[in-house]
Amino acid sequence: MTPQNLMLLPLSTPKLSIGCPILDHCLGGGIPCNSITELVGESGSGKTQLCLQLTVRAQLPPSHGGLGGSSVYIFTEFSFPFRRLQQLGNLYHASYPNLIRLEPLEDIYVHGVHDAQELIHVLGDIEAFIAIDHTRLPVKLIVIDSIAALFRSQYQPTPADLKRRSEMFFNISGTLKGLANKYGLAVVVTNQVVDFIGPHHGVNGVRLGKLESLDTSGRRVSPALGLAWAYCINSRVFLARHEQSIEVDIRNAPSTSICSQTHRTFHLVFAPHLAYASAEFVIKKEGIVGVSQ
């Protein structure tokens, strides 16, 4: 393996299309296989919506931007949004009736976990599940939504616990990267944000990828789990949301009314060999769609 080959490797890696040319362009073609992509953002920014969309699109053949495979979706908090997933599955089946089966959910395997140690055990079960190869389509996508919820209260801010937490980070990411490389999978994890108070030049003097700070809903934030987790992922996408007040004319009303409008932005914070890119997006019935670059 030469340095030149390492530079070309990300270009030749299969990618899972989001289904939107604008957002795919930000990612250099889509979500890459053989690595871990993190989606970070506050609640309501679109992380879960995007993950659900990817699980259905993964079933499409590579010629249509998919991976020709099934998905494993691990959720760690709240109830799983089966109704929204069913809606997306029905819409994609209607759009690709000859490429996606009538019941797309039969190729999406959902499992709930409650703590980091349980996740380690489940990932071992997933490897055995993949190796058996009894699924109609090979597993090509693993989603963990969200990774931060597993560490919310399990560890205390003591040196010993922080050390154990970092070891757990590397254990989880090492297992995920091993599965991704061995089976050619795409791995997507979601992460939460925490409020950041400090100088504008990064977090503790460290830049947040290709951005100096992250802003959402009028707050300065940083990804949860800190720098130790940041070293465990290959690519990071930040989903921001901002509420904007606009004036709306109402027929037969004596004056205009003030309404709130949500603007969402897709930021590629860092990824191998890719420059910073961003685009606005909206969440529609058919999924997440970019509206500008």
VENBEL-V987230 format. One record per residue. N is the residue number from 1. RES is the residue in one small letter. PSI is psi in degrees with one decimal (999 if undefined). Layout:
n: (N:N)
res: (RES:RES)
psi: (PSI:PSI)
This chain:
n: (1:2:3:4:5:6:7:8:9:10:11:12:13:14:15:16:17:18:19:20:21:22:23:24:25:26:27:28:29:30:31:32:33:34:35:36:37:38:39:40:41:42:43:44:45:46:47:48:49:50:51:52:53:54:55:56:57:58:59:60:61:62:63:64:65:66:67:68:69:70:71:72:73:74:75:76:77:78:79:80:81:82:83:84:85:86:87:88:89:90:91:92:93:94:95:96:97:98:99:100:101:102:103:104:105:106:107:108:109:110:111:112:113:114:115:116:117:118:119:120:121:122:123:124:125:126:127:128:129:130:131:132:133:134:135:136:137:138:139:140:141:142:143:144:145:146:147:148:149:150:151:152:153:154:155:156:157:158:159:160:161:162:163:164:165:166:167:168:169:170:171:172:173:174:175:176:177:178:179:180:181:182:183:184:185:186:187:188:189:190:191:192:193:194:195:196:197:198:199:200:201:202:203:204:205:206:207:208:209:210:211:212:213:214:215:216:217:218:219:220:221:222:223:224:225:226:227:228:229:230:231:232:233:234:235:236:237:238:239:240:241:242:243:244:245:246:247:248:249:250:251:252:253:254:255:256:257:258:259:260:261:262:263:264:265:266:267:268:269:270:271:272:273:274:275:276:277:278:279:280:281:282:283:284:285:286:287:288:289:290:291:292:293)
res: (m:t:p:q:n:l:m:l:l:p:l:s:t:p:k:l:s:i:g:c:p:i:l:d:h:c:l:g:g:g:i:p:c:n:s:i:t:e:l:v:g:e:s:g:s:g:k:t:q:l:c:l:q:l:t:v:r:a:q:l:p:p:s:h:g:g:l:g:g:s:s:v:y:i:f:t:e:f:s:f:p:f:r:r:l:q:q:l:g:n:l:y:h:a:s:y:p:n:l:i:r:l:e:p:l:e:d:i:y:v:h:g:v:h:d:a:q:e:l:i:h:v:l:g:d:i:e:a:f:i:a:i:d:h:t:r:l:p:v:k:l:i:v:i:d:s:i:a:a:l:f:r:s:q:y:q:p:t:p:a:d:l:k:r:r:s:e:m:f:f:n:i:s:g:t:l:k:g:l:a:n:k:y:g:l:a:v:v:v:t:n:q:v:v:d:f:i:g:p:h:h:g:v:n:g:v:r:l:g:k:l:e:s:l:d:t:s:g:r:r:v:s:p:a:l:g:l:a:w:a:y:c:i:n:s:r:v:f:l:a:r:h:e:q:s:i:e:v:d:i:r:n:a:p:s:t:s:i:c:s:q:t:h:r:t:f:h:l:v:f:a:p:h:l:a:y:a:s:a:e:f:v:i:k:k:e:g:i:v:g:v:s:q)
psi: (121.7:162.0:-34.3:-40.7:-37.3:-35.6:-33.3:-19.0:-47.1:-27.0:-28.5:-3.6:132.7:146.3:146.9:116.4:140.4:-23.0:8.7:118.8:-35.3:-49.1:-36.2:-37.0:-39.3:-33.1:6.8:26.5:-18.7:-169.3:120.9:148.2:172.4:22.7:174.9:124.1:128.3:134.6:116.0:139.7:166.4:170.1:134.2:6.3:-14.7:9.4:-52.5:-38.5:-44.3:-39.6:-43.6:-41.5:-41.5:-36.1:-33.9:-44.2:-25.9:-24.2:-18.9:151.3:158.8:-30.7:-18.9:19.9:0.7:-165.9:2.3:36.8:172.7:175.1:151.2:121.5:113.3:119.3:145.9:-6.2:158.5:-173.1:147.5:136.2:69.3:-37.8:-43.1:-39.1:-40.4:-40.3:-46.5:-40.9:-43.3:-40.6:-42.4:-34.6:-40.0:-33.7:-31.5:64.2:-25.9:-4.5:-28.0:130.8:165.0:-32.3:81.7:-26.0:-17.1:-13.8:19.0:119.7:118.7:136.7:134.1:140.2:159.4:-15.9:169.7:-38.8:-38.3:-36.6:-41.2:-43.9:-41.6:-39.4:-34.8:-40.9:-37.1:-40.2:-42.1:-39.2:-43.1:-41.6:-33.1:-35.0:43.7:3.0:154.8:-43.1:143.0:145.7:125.2:-3.2:131.7:129.5:133.8:117.3:100.0:160.3:-34.2:-33.8:-25.6:-17.8:14.8:-41.5:4.2:-26.6:144.6:157.0:51.4:155.1:-40.6:-45.0:-37.2:-36.8:-44.2:-37.2:-44.1:-39.5:-37.5:-39.1:-51.7:-30.6:-47.5:-49.7:-36.5:-40.4:-43.7:-44.0:-35.4:-43.5:-42.0:-43.5:-37.8:-37.6:6.7:41.5:157.4:134.5:127.2:127.4:145.8:151.9:155.5:177.4:156.8:151.8:140.7:129.1:118.3:-170.4:158.9:-17.8:66.8:-169.9:116.7:37.6:0.2:128.0:147.9:80.3:-124.8:8.8:147.3:-24.7:159.3:135.1:135.4:136.5:37.5:11.4:146.5:127.7:167.0:155.4:142.4:161.7:-6.7:-166.9:-31.2:-44.0:-34.8:-31.7:-11.9:-12.9:160.6:-35.1:147.1:128.8:129.4:125.2:115.2:151.7:142.9:132.8:131.1:132.1:131.5:153.2:132.9:129.0:126.1:129.1:134.6:9.1:144.3:-20.3:170.9:158.1:152.3:122.7:159.6:136.0:134.5:127.2:129.4:142.1:138.5:115.6:126.2:100.8:-50.4:151.4:150.2:125.4:16.5:138.3:162.2:138.7:152.6:159.6:147.5:152.4:161.4:156.7:113.9:176.4:-35.8:2.5:-165.9:131.3:129.4:145.5:-13.4:165.4:999)
